Amino acid sequence: MIRAIRGATTVEKNEKEEIFSAVTEMISEIMEKNGLTADDVTDMIFTVTPDITAVFPAAAVRKLGITDVPLLDMAAPDIDGALPMCIRVMAHAETERSKRDIVHAYMRGASRLRPDLASKKISVAIDGPAGAGKSSIAKRVANDLGYIYIDTGAMYRTVGVYALKNNIDIASEQEKLIGSLPEIHIEIRYEENEQRMFLNGEDVSERIRESDASMAASAVAAIPAVRERLVKLQKQMAEKGGVIMDGRDIGTTVLPNAELKIYLTASVDARAERRYIQNKEKGIECTLDEIKADVIERDHNDMTRAVSPLRQAADAVAVDTTALDFEGSVEKIKDLILNI
């Protein structure tokens, strides 16, 4: 069965060696990820933007041993605003793979053309204080770029809800909570691209967003045994890359080797107002003053706890969203990921 496989890449300079290197990288990715040999390829059609003139990109293919198939180079139209220094390919190959299982290769700067099909998907750690917009921004960015979103704060909130439901005083009954950990079964499900949290089979996705759950989460996160259990689970979830994980200690503790670390913050007033609006939209009764006091207390607890306190990793990029709206914040994070 003949399948069409798409690819695109960019070069920084209009030079033969640079072009050959980029094309070789792209075609090798297509061949390897789709399990193809030279005999499987039936033809390749290249298109290049007008600013690439040093060499025909198809010439690089011959160096890969693909010598007996038709190759064609075509000039792309000079469209205002198009991605510059870009090389695209449409390769046809004989394969038993379904369309769904075909792996396309959008590499280097061309990853922004189809971020959902980008060949390189990294691990992104996003830390920051309560109400900075980490969850909503990370969720949207993950959806736009085809990443898996993991809200670690929701995991701590879920443990906090367990304590609340079972009348465990986290401050004075830590040992009781620790002894209950084997009974706490947390499941993350994705329904219509939405992360849903289940506690022992019960959907608590809305319950964990209430104010008492927020404070409980901060308290349980300071317990080493709880953190040890959840951090282990979070590391396992991120092993294959292609994830965006947000929380309080992702860049410093959970994913210290993440390719991109972001410290997302905003002023206390901005964060309190955002959380207040979210709660009102969900029908949660509260006042702005209550939310602001909650944010200030949560900041203090998170930044002064003995275990993995909230802090900006030394190699993290600081992003202040006080003056940015939601869309602007999303685009800022996407640009950081696509230009890593």
N, C-alpha and C positions, 0 to 999 in steps of 0.2 A: 504494500500500500504506500502510495506517495504522500508525504506530508510536507507542508511548507513550514520552515523554521525561520523566524525573524531575528535579526540582530542589529545592533547599532553601537557605535563607539565614537569617541572624539580624539583629536590630537591637539597638542599645544602649538606645534610648529608645522609649517608646510615643508617638511623635509622627508626625503625618501625613507631613511631609517626609522623615523618616528612613525610614519604611516605604516610601514611594514610591521613594526612592532605591535601597533594597535590592532591591525587586521589579523595578525597571527594569533594574538591573545584572544580575540573575539571568535575566530573560527575554531580554535582549539577548544574553547569553552563549549561551543555548539556540538562539536564532535564528541567530546568527552561526556558531557552531561546527557546526551541522547544515545550514547552507546553506539556511535556510528564508526564505520571504517571508510576509507576512500572509495571502496567499491559500492557503498550504499548511496553516495551522492550522485544525483542526476544532473544538476546544474546549479549555478549561483549567479544571481544578478545583484550587482553593486550600484548604489547611487551615492554620489558625493556632492557636497555643497561647492559652489563656485570658487571658494577660497582654497581648495585643495587642487593643486596643479602639478606637484613635483613628480608624481608617479601614478600609474594605474593601480588602485588597491588590489585588483584581482591578481596582479602579478605575485603577490605574497602567497597566494594559495598554492601555487606550483611548488613553492618551497616546502609545503607540508605534505607533499606526495600525492596531491589530488591533481593528476596530470591528464586524465582522459575524459574530462567532462566539459561541457560548454561553460565558458565564463563571460560575463558581459559587464562592462562599466558604463554607467550612464550619469549624465550631469543632472543634479536636482535643480529645479527652478529657483531663481534668486528671489525668495519671498521675504519681505520685510518682517523682522522679528524672529526669523527661523534660527534654530540653534546653529551657531557657526562651527566650522572645522569638523563637520560631522560626516561619518561614513556609515551607510546602512547596507544591509545585505538581506536578500531573500534566498534562502537555500532550500532546494527540494531534494528530498532523500527518501529512499526505500526503507520503511520501518514498520513494525507491527504495533508501535505505540499509538494509543488513542490521541485525539487532539488535546484532550485534557492533560495528558501526561507528557506532552512535548515541552521541552525546556528551551525557552528563548534566551537571548543574551543581550541585555542592555547594559553596557559597561561604561566606565569612566563618566564623563560629563553627560553622556547620553542616557544615563539612568533616570534623569528627570523627565525624559520623554514618556517612559512607561515605568514609573517607580515600582508598580506592583509586579513587574517582570524583571526588575533589576537583578543582575547576576550576583552582586555582592550585597548581602544583607548582614548588617552588623548587630552587635548587642549594644543597646542604648540604655544608660542608667540615668534616670531623672530623679533628683532629690530636691527637697525644699520644704518650707514650713507649711502648716495647715492653711488651706484656702488659697494657695497660690495658683490653683487651676491645673495642677499636675495631672489628675485623673482625666478630666474632660479633654484637655489638650493632648495628652499622650494617647488617649483612646481614638481621637479623631486622626492624629498623625499616623497611628498604626493602621487604621482603616484605609487611609489614602495611599500609604506606601506598601500595603500588603504585608505588614508585620503582625506578629502576635502581641497583643497587649496584656500585660500582667500587672494588676493593681495589688501591690503587696499590702498596702494599708488596709484594704478590704479584708485581708486574711487576719490581721491583728484585730480589726473591728469585730470579726466573726467570733474570735476567741473571747473578746470583751462581752459580746452579746450572750455567749454561753454562761459567763460568770453572772451576768445580770439575771438571766432566766433561772439560774439555779441559786440565786441569793448568796453568792460567794463574795465576801468583802475582800476585794483584791489587795487592799492595803494591809489587812491583818490576817488574811487567810491564804497567803501565797502557797503554802504547802498543800492546802486542800485543792487549789487550782492545778498545781503541778501534778498532784496525784490523779487528777481527772483528765489529764492530757490524753491518755490512751482511749478515753471515751469520746474525745472531740474529733469528729470526722468532718473535715472541710473538703468540699468538692467545688471546683470551678467549672462551670459550663458556659458555653458560648451559644447564645440563641439570637439569631438575626444580628450577628456581629456585636451583641451586647454580652458583657461578662456578668454572669449571675452567680451569686454566692449561696451555697447550700451548707447548712449546719445540721449534721445528722439527718440528712434527707429533706430538711425544711428550707424553703427559699427565704433567705433573710436579707435579700438585696436591698430592700427599702429600710428595714429595721436598722441595719448597720449605719445608716446615714443620719440617724437621730443624734441629738446632742449628748445624751448620756452614753451612747455607744462610742462616740468620739472620745470622750474623756476616759472611758474604760479601755479603749484601744491604747491610749497613751500609757496607762498604768500597766497593762499586761505586756507592752513592748519593752518595759524596763526589767522584766523578769528573765534572767539568762536562760532558763530551761525552755521557756516559750520561744524565745528568739532562736535558740539552737535548733529547735524542731522546724520552725517555719523557714529559717534561712536555708536549711538543708533542702527543703522542698523547692524553694525559689531557685537555688542553684541548679537543681535537676531540670527545672522547667526551661532554663536559659542555655542549657548545654549546646544546643544545635544552632544558636544564633538566630538572627531574624526576629528578635524580641525587643520590645520597649517596656521596660520595667520601671515603675515609679514607687517612691517611698521616702524613707528618712535616712537610710544608710546604704543605699544600693551601690553608689559609686565608691564608698569607703569600706564596706564590709561584704555585701552580697556579691557584687560583680566588680571587684577591684581592677580587673583586666578588661573591662568593657572598652570597646573602640571609641566610644563617645560618652562622656559624662557631662551632664547639664545640671546646674544648680538654678532652679526656677523659683523666683521669689516675687514679692510685691509688697507694697506698704500695708501696715496693719489695717488701716481704714479701708483700703481697696479690697483686701481679702475678706474682711468682715462683711462688707456690703455684698460681695459676690455670694458668700455662703448664706447670707440672709435671704437674698433673692431666690436661691436654689431651694431653701427650706420652704419659703412661702409658695413656690410653684408646686411643691410636693404636698402642700397642705399641712406642713409641720408648724405648729404654733411657736412663735419666738419673737423676741424684740431685737433690734439692731444692737442695743447696749449689751444684751445678754450674749449675743454672738461675738461681739468685740472682746468682751471679758473672757469668753471661752477661747478665742484665738490667742490672746495674750498668755493665758494660763497654759494652753497647749504648747506654745512656743517655749515657754520656760521649762516645762516638763521634758520636752523633746531635746532641748539643747543642754540640759543639766543632768540627764539621767546617766547613771554610771556605766551602763552597757550600750555601746554603739550610739553615742549621742548624735543629734543632727548637726552636721557641719559640712561646709563645702570642701570637697576633695581638692587636693592641690592642683590637679590637672583638669578640673571641671571648668566648663564655660558658664559664666554667670549670665543669666537672662532675667532682667527685671521687666515684668509685664504690667507694672502700674499704669503706664501710659499707653498700653496696647490693648486693643479689643481682642475678642476671641480669635477672629480670623487672622489678625496680625500676629498673634502669638503662635498660632498653628504654622503659618508660613515661615516664621523665624526658626522654629524647631525643624521644620522640613528642610530648610536651606542648610542648616548645620549638618543634618544627616546626609543629604545628597552631596555635600561638598567635603565630606570627611576624606 
